[in-house]
Amino acid sequence: MQQLSKHPNLKEINAYKRKLNWGEVPAIYHMVASSVGEVDGILSHGFDSAYKQILNPNNWNLSLLDGERLPTGETVVNRKPQIALRHTYNQMGYELHCFPIALNEKVNRTLVKSPHCPFKEWHPETMRMLFRINSLPSFLFFTHENGDDADVALVKYAYITVSRLIKILEEKFDIIEMRGYSIVEFYKEVDVRVRGSSSGYSEITSGLIETPDDSADI
């Protein structure tokens, strides 16, 4: 059977998965692959997202950032907006959370027209979670225990996709803090725990999977 290329795209990984499984794709794989595909095209999708919202300079506080909007429509700033990022794993999946910095503190509440917030408006209920990969923690555990080459390739592709989007944020923002496990670090932590325990998924991921209340914390 033909192997994957060194740097396969998502379409190639999905096709390879179907070959390995005689056309049948497990539901959890399909869910994760579909979600990764949505995140992969987040900047090209027509619909709005929190990730696209924070990149839109029309919502930036130009007074705080010592910036201006040029006649060409371009926005330039002398100080990048400051934010903090957090990798979050919960029952829904993997999420990248964002917190603006105001007066050297992470903000987790609504701010509108605050002179200290880098955004004109910040609504955490719709803007904090930049994107989500559904069911990723369960899939990482499944891949570690029973995954084939296509599953491993999908995990790597998810990591690359998230890293690319974080790189874009690094270019536009001053990221003063990054908390939580990256996808690769989470997978490695699961590996360490599996090797040291005969327990099931819930016990092994205890402390790694957050409750909704935990994920709202900063």
KERO-374146 format. One record per residue (C-alpha): x, y, z; residue in one letter. Coordinates in Angstrom, 2 decimals. Layout:
<pt px="X" py="Y" pz="Z" r="a"/>
...
***
This chain:
<pt px="0.00" py="0.00" pz="0.00" r="m"/>
<pt px="1.28" py="3.45" pz="-0.91" r="q"/>
<pt px="2.61" py="5.36" pz="2.08" r="q"/>
<pt px="1.97" py="8.98" pz="2.96" r="l"/>
<pt px="4.29" py="11.68" pz="1.69" r="s"/>
<pt px="6.64" py="13.34" pz="4.16" r="k"/>
<pt px="4.39" py="16.39" pz="4.53" r="h"/>
<pt px="0.86" py="15.26" pz="3.58" r="p"/>
<pt px="-2.08" py="17.62" pz="3.41" r="n"/>
<pt px="-5.39" py="16.84" pz="5.10" r="l"/>
<pt px="-6.96" py="15.46" pz="1.93" r="k"/>
<pt px="-4.10" py="12.98" pz="1.52" r="e"/>
<pt px="-4.31" py="11.91" pz="5.17" r="i"/>
<pt px="-8.05" py="11.30" pz="4.88" r="n"/>
<pt px="-7.62" py="9.29" pz="1.69" r="a"/>
<pt px="-4.91" py="7.19" pz="3.34" r="y"/>
<pt px="-7.15" py="6.58" pz="6.36" r="k"/>
<pt px="-9.90" py="5.26" pz="4.07" r="r"/>
<pt px="-7.41" py="2.91" pz="2.37" r="k"/>
<pt px="-6.22" py="1.55" pz="5.70" r="l"/>
<pt px="-9.81" py="0.93" pz="6.81" r="n"/>
<pt px="-11.27" py="-0.36" pz="3.52" r="w"/>
<pt px="-13.33" py="2.77" pz="3.10" r="g"/>
<pt px="-14.63" py="2.87" pz="6.68" r="e"/>
<pt px="-13.61" py="5.82" pz="8.85" r="v"/>
<pt px="-14.27" py="5.76" pz="12.63" r="p"/>
<pt px="-16.62" py="8.47" pz="13.89" r="a"/>
<pt px="-14.00" py="10.03" pz="16.18" r="i"/>
<pt px="-11.51" py="10.29" pz="13.30" r="y"/>
<pt px="-14.14" py="11.91" pz="11.07" r="h"/>
<pt px="-15.08" py="14.38" pz="13.80" r="m"/>
<pt px="-11.49" py="15.44" pz="14.46" r="v"/>
<pt px="-10.55" py="15.58" pz="10.76" r="a"/>
<pt px="-13.58" py="17.73" pz="9.93" r="s"/>
<pt px="-12.82" py="20.08" pz="12.80" r="s"/>
<pt px="-9.14" py="20.34" pz="11.83" r="v"/>
<pt px="-10.24" py="21.16" pz="8.29" r="g"/>
<pt px="-12.41" py="24.01" pz="9.56" r="e"/>
<pt px="-9.56" py="25.41" pz="11.65" r="v"/>
<pt px="-7.13" py="24.95" pz="8.77" r="d"/>
<pt px="-9.27" py="27.22" pz="6.59" r="g"/>
<pt px="-10.30" py="29.66" pz="9.29" r="i"/>
<pt px="-8.86" py="32.69" pz="7.47" r="l"/>
<pt px="-10.34" py="31.75" pz="4.12" r="s"/>
<pt px="-13.85" py="30.90" pz="5.36" r="h"/>
<pt px="-16.47" py="33.52" pz="4.63" r="g"/>
<pt px="-18.05" py="33.36" pz="8.08" r="f"/>
<pt px="-16.72" py="35.32" pz="11.03" r="d"/>
<pt px="-14.76" py="33.83" pz="13.92" r="s"/>
<pt px="-13.15" py="35.06" pz="17.10" r="a"/>
<pt px="-9.75" py="34.43" pz="15.53" r="y"/>
<pt px="-10.57" py="36.72" pz="12.59" r="k"/>
<pt px="-12.16" py="39.28" pz="14.92" r="q"/>
<pt px="-9.03" py="39.89" pz="16.96" r="i"/>
<pt px="-6.94" py="40.18" pz="13.79" r="l"/>
<pt px="-9.26" py="42.90" pz="12.47" r="n"/>
<pt px="-7.54" py="46.21" pz="13.27" r="p"/>
<pt px="-10.90" py="48.01" pz="13.06" r="n"/>
<pt px="-11.50" py="46.73" pz="16.59" r="n"/>
<pt px="-8.10" py="47.80" pz="17.90" r="w"/>
<pt px="-7.71" py="50.67" pz="20.36" r="n"/>
<pt px="-5.46" py="52.86" pz="18.23" r="l"/>
<pt px="-5.06" py="55.48" pz="20.97" r="s"/>
<pt px="-3.52" py="52.93" pz="23.31" r="l"/>
<pt px="-1.42" py="51.40" pz="20.55" r="l"/>
<pt px="-0.18" py="54.74" pz="19.20" r="d"/>
<pt px="-1.60" py="53.88" pz="15.81" r="g"/>
<pt px="-3.49" py="55.41" pz="12.93" r="e"/>
<pt px="-5.51" py="54.42" pz="9.90" r="r"/>
<pt px="-3.86" py="55.60" pz="6.69" r="l"/>
<pt px="-5.79" py="57.02" pz="3.71" r="p"/>
<pt px="-5.08" py="53.72" pz="1.96" r="t"/>
<pt px="-7.15" py="51.94" pz="4.61" r="g"/>
<pt px="-4.11" py="50.30" pz="6.18" r="e"/>
<pt px="-3.77" py="50.44" pz="9.95" r="t"/>
<pt px="-0.33" py="50.95" pz="11.48" r="v"/>
<pt px="0.57" py="50.83" pz="15.17" r="v"/>
<pt px="3.76" py="51.62" pz="17.05" r="n"/>
<pt px="2.86" py="49.20" pz="19.84" r="r"/>
<pt px="1.43" py="45.77" pz="19.16" r="k"/>
<pt px="-1.70" py="44.79" pz="21.09" r="p"/>
<pt px="-0.77" py="42.69" pz="24.10" r="q"/>
<pt px="-2.51" py="39.36" pz="24.66" r="i"/>
<pt px="-2.03" py="36.09" pz="26.53" r="a"/>
<pt px="-2.84" py="32.68" pz="25.02" r="l"/>
<pt px="-3.83" py="29.44" pz="26.66" r="r"/>
<pt px="-4.04" py="25.90" pz="25.30" r="h"/>
<pt px="-7.18" py="24.40" pz="26.85" r="t"/>
<pt px="-8.43" py="20.80" pz="26.83" r="y"/>
<pt px="-11.96" py="20.06" pz="28.00" r="n"/>
<pt px="-14.86" py="17.71" pz="27.32" r="q"/>
<pt px="-15.61" py="19.51" pz="24.05" r="m"/>
<pt px="-12.08" py="19.22" pz="22.67" r="g"/>
<pt px="-8.98" py="21.36" pz="22.32" r="y"/>
<pt px="-9.39" py="25.15" pz="22.36" r="e"/>
<pt px="-7.05" py="28.11" pz="22.03" r="l"/>
<pt px="-8.11" py="30.87" pz="24.43" r="h"/>
<pt px="-7.09" py="34.51" pz="24.24" r="c"/>
<pt px="-6.99" py="37.16" pz="26.96" r="f"/>
<pt px="-6.24" py="40.84" pz="26.26" r="p"/>
<pt px="-3.83" py="42.61" pz="28.57" r="i"/>
<pt px="-5.01" py="45.79" pz="30.30" r="a"/>
<pt px="-2.87" py="47.53" pz="32.90" r="l"/>
<pt px="-0.52" py="44.52" pz="32.87" r="n"/>
<pt px="-3.36" py="42.15" pz="33.81" r="e"/>
<pt px="-5.14" py="39.45" pz="31.80" r="k"/>
<pt px="-8.75" py="40.41" pz="31.15" r="v"/>
<pt px="-11.56" py="37.86" pz="31.42" r="n"/>
<pt px="-14.55" py="40.20" pz="31.53" r="r"/>
<pt px="-16.41" py="42.46" pz="29.13" r="t"/>
<pt px="-14.70" py="45.76" pz="28.36" r="l"/>
<pt px="-16.18" py="48.40" pz="26.06" r="v"/>
<pt px="-14.26" py="51.55" pz="25.12" r="k"/>
<pt px="-11.76" py="51.05" pz="27.92" r="s"/>
<pt px="-8.70" py="53.26" pz="27.42" r="p"/>
<pt px="-6.52" py="50.46" pz="28.82" r="h"/>
<pt px="-7.73" py="47.55" pz="26.66" r="c"/>
<pt px="-6.02" py="46.94" pz="23.29" r="p"/>
<pt px="-9.45" py="46.28" pz="21.74" r="f"/>
<pt px="-12.32" py="48.76" pz="21.45" r="k"/>
<pt px="-14.64" py="46.04" pz="22.66" r="e"/>
<pt px="-13.87" py="42.74" pz="24.35" r="w"/>
<pt px="-16.61" py="40.19" pz="24.98" r="h"/>
<pt px="-15.10" py="36.99" pz="26.45" r="p"/>
<pt px="-18.20" py="34.90" pz="25.84" r="e"/>
<pt px="-17.73" py="35.29" pz="22.06" r="t"/>
<pt px="-14.08" py="36.32" pz="21.69" r="m"/>
<pt px="-12.05" py="34.37" pz="24.26" r="r"/>
<pt px="-12.15" py="31.02" pz="22.45" r="m"/>
<pt px="-10.37" py="31.63" pz="19.14" r="l"/>
<pt px="-11.08" py="28.16" pz="17.73" r="f"/>
<pt px="-11.75" py="24.55" pz="18.72" r="r"/>
<pt px="-10.78" py="21.09" pz="17.49" r="i"/>
<pt px="-13.64" py="18.86" pz="18.59" r="n"/>
<pt px="-12.90" py="15.66" pz="20.56" r="s"/>
<pt px="-9.14" py="16.05" pz="20.19" r="l"/>
<pt px="-8.16" py="14.89" pz="23.74" r="p"/>
<pt px="-10.09" py="11.62" pz="23.28" r="s"/>
<pt px="-8.55" py="11.17" pz="19.85" r="f"/>
<pt px="-5.03" py="11.73" pz="21.18" r="l"/>
<pt px="-5.59" py="9.00" pz="23.76" r="f"/>
<pt px="-7.14" py="6.71" pz="21.13" r="f"/>
<pt px="-4.22" py="7.32" pz="18.77" r="t"/>
<pt px="-1.69" py="6.57" pz="21.49" r="h"/>
<pt px="-3.38" py="3.27" pz="22.35" r="e"/>
<pt px="-4.70" py="1.99" pz="19.01" r="n"/>
<pt px="-3.85" py="4.52" pz="16.31" r="g"/>
<pt px="-2.56" py="3.71" pz="12.83" r="d"/>
<pt px="-0.28" py="5.79" pz="10.65" r="d"/>
<pt px="-3.17" py="7.95" pz="9.42" r="a"/>
<pt px="-4.24" py="8.75" pz="12.98" r="d"/>
<pt px="-0.70" py="9.79" pz="13.89" r="v"/>
<pt px="-0.50" py="11.90" pz="10.71" r="a"/>
<pt px="-3.74" py="13.66" pz="11.64" r="l"/>
<pt px="-2.39" py="14.48" pz="15.10" r="v"/>
<pt px="0.74" py="15.94" pz="13.53" r="k"/>
<pt px="-1.32" py="17.91" pz="11.03" r="y"/>
<pt px="-3.51" py="19.32" pz="13.82" r="a"/>
<pt px="-0.37" py="20.44" pz="15.65" r="y"/>
<pt px="1.07" py="22.05" pz="12.52" r="i"/>
<pt px="-2.23" py="23.82" pz="11.81" r="t"/>
<pt px="-2.48" py="25.28" pz="15.31" r="v"/>
<pt px="1.20" py="26.28" pz="15.28" r="s"/>
<pt px="0.70" py="28.12" pz="11.99" r="r"/>
<pt px="-2.21" py="30.10" pz="13.38" r="l"/>
<pt px="-0.26" py="30.95" pz="16.54" r="i"/>
<pt px="2.64" py="32.11" pz="14.37" r="k"/>
<pt px="0.30" py="34.58" pz="12.65" r="i"/>
<pt px="-0.75" py="35.89" pz="16.07" r="l"/>
<pt px="2.91" py="36.26" pz="17.06" r="e"/>
<pt px="3.45" py="38.49" pz="14.06" r="e"/>
<pt px="0.50" py="40.77" pz="14.87" r="k"/>
<pt px="0.48" py="40.76" pz="18.66" r="f"/>
<pt px="2.80" py="40.99" pz="21.63" r="d"/>
<pt px="2.08" py="37.63" pz="23.29" r="i"/>
<pt px="3.26" py="38.06" pz="26.86" r="i"/>
<pt px="2.24" py="34.61" pz="28.08" r="e"/>
<pt px="1.49" py="31.16" pz="26.65" r="m"/>
<pt px="0.00" py="28.64" pz="29.07" r="r"/>
<pt px="-0.99" py="25.01" pz="28.80" r="g"/>
<pt px="0.20" py="22.00" pz="26.83" r="y"/>
<pt px="0.64" py="22.23" pz="23.08" r="s"/>
<pt px="-0.89" py="19.30" pz="21.19" r="i"/>
<pt px="2.49" py="17.55" pz="21.01" r="v"/>
<pt px="3.16" py="18.19" pz="24.71" r="e"/>
<pt px="-0.29" py="16.84" pz="25.64" r="f"/>
<pt px="0.34" py="13.69" pz="23.60" r="y"/>
<pt px="3.72" py="13.20" pz="25.27" r="k"/>
<pt px="2.18" py="13.70" pz="28.72" r="e"/>
<pt px="-0.43" py="11.05" pz="27.95" r="v"/>
<pt px="2.41" py="8.74" pz="26.89" r="d"/>
<pt px="4.24" py="9.29" pz="30.18" r="v"/>
<pt px="1.10" py="8.65" pz="32.21" r="r"/>
<pt px="0.14" py="5.54" pz="30.24" r="v"/>
<pt px="3.58" py="4.05" pz="30.79" r="r"/>
<pt px="3.30" py="4.64" pz="34.51" r="g"/>
<pt px="-0.27" py="3.47" pz="35.00" r="s"/>
<pt px="-2.73" py="0.75" pz="34.02" r="s"/>
<pt px="-5.72" py="3.04" pz="34.57" r="s"/>
<pt px="-8.25" py="4.09" pz="31.95" r="g"/>
<pt px="-8.73" py="7.33" pz="30.05" r="y"/>
<pt px="-10.43" py="9.27" pz="32.85" r="s"/>
<pt px="-7.72" py="8.53" pz="35.42" r="e"/>
<pt px="-4.83" py="9.11" pz="33.02" r="i"/>
<pt px="-6.16" py="12.48" pz="31.82" r="t"/>
<pt px="-7.15" py="13.66" pz="35.30" r="s"/>
<pt px="-5.87" py="17.21" pz="35.67" r="g"/>
<pt px="-5.34" py="17.52" pz="31.92" r="l"/>
<pt px="-9.01" py="17.73" pz="30.95" r="i"/>
<pt px="-10.60" py="20.82" pz="32.43" r="e"/>
<pt px="-14.16" py="21.46" pz="33.55" r="t"/>
<pt px="-16.06" py="24.41" pz="32.01" r="p"/>
<pt px="-15.41" py="26.39" pz="35.19" r="d"/>
<pt px="-11.67" py="25.69" pz="35.00" r="d"/>
<pt px="-11.39" py="26.71" pz="31.35" r="s"/>
<pt px="-12.85" py="30.13" pz="32.12" r="a"/>
<pt px="-10.10" py="30.87" pz="34.59" r="d"/>
<pt px="-6.98" py="32.83" pz="33.73" r="i"/>
***
